Amino acid sequence: MDHNLHSPQRRLIELRMEHADLDDLIDRNTLDRPGDELTLRRLKKRRLLLRDQIARLETELDPPEPA
């Protein structure tokens, strides 16, 4: 079994790609259907969750230096 497929680094890349896709989707949704607030809220909530997951994973991969 290839462990690289499930490495934290790969997961981080996948999360960043999904976050970028959501950014694009939110931008297009705002332009194409400005009245669809529910969809926009859901997309933004998902994007925020992804950002939190990315931050958590980045901390695990590169912990901050002790002060």
Biotite code that builds the C-alpha atoms (Angstrom):
import biotite.structure as struc

atoms = struc.array([
    struc.Atom([0.000, 0.000, 0.000], chain_id="A", res_id=1, res_name="MET", atom_name="CA", element="C"),
    struc.Atom([1.270, 3.465, -0.891], chain_id="A", res_id=2, res_name="ASP", atom_name="CA", element="C"),
    struc.Atom([1.364, 5.589, 2.264], chain_id="A", res_id=3, res_name="HIS", atom_name="CA", element="C"),
    struc.Atom([2.060, 8.780, 0.293], chain_id="A", res_id=4, res_name="ASN", atom_name="CA", element="C"),
    struc.Atom([-1.571, 8.794, -0.830], chain_id="A", res_id=5, res_name="LEU", atom_name="CA", element="C"),
    struc.Atom([-2.593, 9.428, 2.772], chain_id="A", res_id=6, res_name="HIS", atom_name="CA", element="C"),
    struc.Atom([0.284, 11.598, 3.962], chain_id="A", res_id=7, res_name="SER", atom_name="CA", element="C"),
    struc.Atom([-0.487, 14.800, 5.861], chain_id="A", res_id=8, res_name="PRO", atom_name="CA", element="C"),
    struc.Atom([1.332, 16.784, 3.153], chain_id="A", res_id=9, res_name="GLN", atom_name="CA", element="C"),
    struc.Atom([-0.916, 15.347, 0.457], chain_id="A", res_id=10, res_name="ARG", atom_name="CA", element="C"),
    struc.Atom([-4.021, 16.008, 2.571], chain_id="A", res_id=11, res_name="ARG", atom_name="CA", element="C"),
    struc.Atom([-2.879, 19.618, 2.994], chain_id="A", res_id=12, res_name="LEU", atom_name="CA", element="C"),
    struc.Atom([-2.528, 20.017, -0.775], chain_id="A", res_id=13, res_name="ILE", atom_name="CA", element="C"),
    struc.Atom([-5.996, 18.530, -1.314], chain_id="A", res_id=14, res_name="GLU", atom_name="CA", element="C"),
    struc.Atom([-7.538, 20.860, 1.280], chain_id="A", res_id=15, res_name="LEU", atom_name="CA", element="C"),
    struc.Atom([-5.848, 23.900, -0.276], chain_id="A", res_id=16, res_name="ARG", atom_name="CA", element="C"),
    struc.Atom([-7.122, 22.899, -3.720], chain_id="A", res_id=17, res_name="MET", atom_name="CA", element="C"),
    struc.Atom([-10.664, 22.460, -2.420], chain_id="A", res_id=18, res_name="GLU", atom_name="CA", element="C"),
    struc.Atom([-10.423, 25.847, -0.654], chain_id="A", res_id=19, res_name="HIS", atom_name="CA", element="C"),
    struc.Atom([-9.302, 27.515, -3.903], chain_id="A", res_id=20, res_name="ALA", atom_name="CA", element="C"),
    struc.Atom([-12.147, 25.820, -5.794], chain_id="A", res_id=21, res_name="ASP", atom_name="CA", element="C"),
    struc.Atom([-14.625, 27.104, -3.215], chain_id="A", res_id=22, res_name="LEU", atom_name="CA", element="C"),
    struc.Atom([-13.195, 30.632, -3.528], chain_id="A", res_id=23, res_name="ASP", atom_name="CA", element="C"),
    struc.Atom([-13.825, 30.476, -7.261], chain_id="A", res_id=24, res_name="ASP", atom_name="CA", element="C"),
    struc.Atom([-17.302, 29.016, -6.806], chain_id="A", res_id=25, res_name="LEU", atom_name="CA", element="C"),
    struc.Atom([-18.238, 31.716, -4.285], chain_id="A", res_id=26, res_name="ILE", atom_name="CA", element="C"),
    struc.Atom([-16.993, 34.458, -6.631], chain_id="A", res_id=27, res_name="ASP", atom_name="CA", element="C"),
    struc.Atom([-18.971, 33.040, -9.561], chain_id="A", res_id=28, res_name="ARG", atom_name="CA", element="C"),
    struc.Atom([-22.073, 32.472, -7.424], chain_id="A", res_id=29, res_name="ASN", atom_name="CA", element="C"),
    struc.Atom([-21.959, 36.089, -6.256], chain_id="A", res_id=30, res_name="THR", atom_name="CA", element="C"),
    struc.Atom([-21.829, 37.314, -9.852], chain_id="A", res_id=31, res_name="LEU", atom_name="CA", element="C"),
    struc.Atom([-24.218, 34.826, -11.474], chain_id="A", res_id=32, res_name="ASP", atom_name="CA", element="C"),
    struc.Atom([-26.902, 34.520, -8.769], chain_id="A", res_id=33, res_name="ARG", atom_name="CA", element="C"),
    struc.Atom([-26.574, 37.414, -6.333], chain_id="A", res_id=34, res_name="PRO", atom_name="CA", element="C"),
    struc.Atom([-29.907, 36.591, -4.653], chain_id="A", res_id=35, res_name="GLY", atom_name="CA", element="C"),
    struc.Atom([-28.986, 33.043, -3.607], chain_id="A", res_id=36, res_name="ASP", atom_name="CA", element="C"),
    struc.Atom([-27.962, 33.835, -0.024], chain_id="A", res_id=37, res_name="GLU", atom_name="CA", element="C"),
    struc.Atom([-28.514, 30.324, 1.354], chain_id="A", res_id=38, res_name="LEU", atom_name="CA", element="C"),
    struc.Atom([-26.132, 28.699, -1.123], chain_id="A", res_id=39, res_name="THR", atom_name="CA", element="C"),
    struc.Atom([-23.599, 31.462, -0.572], chain_id="A", res_id=40, res_name="LEU", atom_name="CA", element="C"),
    struc.Atom([-23.751, 31.016, 3.222], chain_id="A", res_id=41, res_name="ARG", atom_name="CA", element="C"),
    struc.Atom([-23.251, 27.262, 2.884], chain_id="A", res_id=42, res_name="ARG", atom_name="CA", element="C"),
    struc.Atom([-20.269, 27.698, 0.566], chain_id="A", res_id=43, res_name="LEU", atom_name="CA", element="C"),
    struc.Atom([-18.682, 30.252, 2.883], chain_id="A", res_id=44, res_name="LYS", atom_name="CA", element="C"),
    struc.Atom([-19.232, 28.012, 5.911], chain_id="A", res_id=45, res_name="LYS", atom_name="CA", element="C"),
    struc.Atom([-17.561, 25.094, 4.104], chain_id="A", res_id=46, res_name="ARG", atom_name="CA", element="C"),
    struc.Atom([-14.673, 27.370, 3.086], chain_id="A", res_id=47, res_name="ARG", atom_name="CA", element="C"),
    struc.Atom([-14.219, 28.461, 6.707], chain_id="A", res_id=48, res_name="LEU", atom_name="CA", element="C"),
    struc.Atom([-14.159, 24.833, 7.892], chain_id="A", res_id=49, res_name="LEU", atom_name="CA", element="C"),
    struc.Atom([-11.529, 24.051, 5.269], chain_id="A", res_id=50, res_name="LEU", atom_name="CA", element="C"),
    struc.Atom([-9.434, 27.023, 6.371], chain_id="A", res_id=51, res_name="ARG", atom_name="CA", element="C"),
    struc.Atom([-9.534, 25.735, 9.955], chain_id="A", res_id=52, res_name="ASP", atom_name="CA", element="C"),
    struc.Atom([-8.533, 22.228, 8.834], chain_id="A", res_id=53, res_name="GLN", atom_name="CA", element="C"),
    struc.Atom([-5.659, 23.670, 6.776], chain_id="A", res_id=54, res_name="ILE", atom_name="CA", element="C"),
    struc.Atom([-4.405, 25.744, 9.719], chain_id="A", res_id=55, res_name="ALA", atom_name="CA", element="C"),
    struc.Atom([-4.592, 22.744, 12.058], chain_id="A", res_id=56, res_name="ARG", atom_name="CA", element="C"),
    struc.Atom([-2.707, 20.522, 9.612], chain_id="A", res_id=57, res_name="LEU", atom_name="CA", element="C"),
    struc.Atom([-0.049, 23.187, 8.988], chain_id="A", res_id=58, res_name="GLU", atom_name="CA", element="C"),
    struc.Atom([0.527, 23.411, 12.745], chain_id="A", res_id=59, res_name="THR", atom_name="CA", element="C"),
    struc.Atom([0.882, 19.633, 12.981], chain_id="A", res_id=60, res_name="GLU", atom_name="CA", element="C"),
    struc.Atom([3.362, 19.543, 10.100], chain_id="A", res_id=61, res_name="LEU", atom_name="CA", element="C"),
    struc.Atom([5.371, 22.571, 11.246], chain_id="A", res_id=62, res_name="ASP", atom_name="CA", element="C"),
    struc.Atom([4.811, 23.214, 14.947], chain_id="A", res_id=63, res_name="PRO", atom_name="CA", element="C"),
    struc.Atom([5.634, 26.725, 16.180], chain_id="A", res_id=64, res_name="PRO", atom_name="CA", element="C"),
    struc.Atom([8.995, 27.245, 17.843], chain_id="A", res_id=65, res_name="GLU", atom_name="CA", element="C"),
    struc.Atom([8.853, 27.491, 21.633], chain_id="A", res_id=66, res_name="PRO", atom_name="CA", element="C"),
    struc.Atom([9.291, 31.061, 22.880], chain_id="A", res_id=67, res_name="ALA", atom_name="CA", element="C"),
])
